[in-house]
Amino acid sequence: MKLIKSLVPAILFSAIASTAITAQASNLDVYTSSNDFSGVTARVYQDGKPVEGAKIQLFSNGKILRSEQTTNNNGRADFNFIRGSSSVVIKVASAGKEKSQWVKLERSSNS
């Protein structure tokens, strides 16, 4: 019985440590680019690979949901015709992880 009592904490510690290592190894990366004031492209990668089916939300003023999309097989989603904002927030959710990124919408010098 004493052996079992001493093994239980060791097993629990091993399971927790294993979960922490797995969570750290799984990185969610978001890359964004703007197209003048008319659009934003978001690309989502996890551990260096494109994520298909990630939910991407675009917020203006940091809190007003303007649009929502799901990434394609290349981990990409395009938001077009964004008006009335000088910056937006892209929020990504995939596999229980979330990440947000501000995107400043600037006119190109060619305009």
Buried (B, 14 or more C-beta within 10 A) or exposed (E): EEEEEEEEEEEEEEEEEEEEEEEEEEEBBBEBEBBEBEBBBBBBBBEEEBBBEBBBBBBBEEEEEBBEBEBEEEBBBEBEEBEEBEEBBBBBBBEEBEBEBEBEBEEEEEE
